């Protein structure tokens, strides 16, 4: 793609991801533009900074494409906005009843307790999180009084844009492969994306590892690769999906990206005109 339309706050992040040559146009949340007779506006999705739902209206018919979203407010992105529509296209990443998130402060308390305990044992706390979105949410939520914080360089690339948006982070340093042994001795919290090789050659007995993801919930793909999992997700859980769908007042729902069949089937059972949206379309007629 050579041309993009995004929210104003999300534009710097899009630029980092797609490069300098792409043409990026921006819209303030809630502002409208006309594209070939269709009224288009963007509305906060609550996924990461600048993430947007897309509302389109033509001849009085309104559709909303959710993108990824979560409902619980948090300081690193705009809070999800419910948008009334006739047809809602929803994600379903965690579209099973087994996925039910605990309040995020409870998860941050667990992370802080784990970090504090590791310090008592003389271990560094390494928590894996995706460089964009999850890492910034972690950094804004942990207790900076516990000790020093280090980050992988791919996380640092996004921080200036979050700071410009008013997000406050603790003081932190960027990891250096040359001084890793010295860093470990500080028993810090280290935030890095999964599968980084920077810890190769480090005494594993000096490290306690964790992963922050919705997949670490009891209803998901618990992993034995990490010492501990923190079920902190930037997607809505089962109840969040149902709440978001209800608030749109839509009568027709298309479900994509995740457990589409489970969610679409349940929606049909409770009275919605619901369909899986998969590519290519299924021969069953259930998918579009």
Buried (B, 14 or more C-beta within 10 A) or exposed (E): EEEBBBBBBBBBBBBEEBEEEEEBEBBEBEEEEEEEEEEBBBBBBBBBBBBBBBBBBEEEEBBBBBBBBBBBEBBBBBEBBBBEBBBBBBBBBBBBBEBBBEEBEEBBBBBBEBBBEBBEEEBBBBBBBBBBBBBBBBBBBBBBEBBBBBBBEBBBEBBEBBEEBEBEBBEBBEBEEEEBEEBBEBBBBBBBBEEBEBBEEBEEEBBBBBBBBBBBBEBBEEEEEBBBBBBBBBBBBBEBBBBBBEBBEBEBBBBBBBBBBBBBBBBBEEEBEBBBBBEEEEEEEBBB
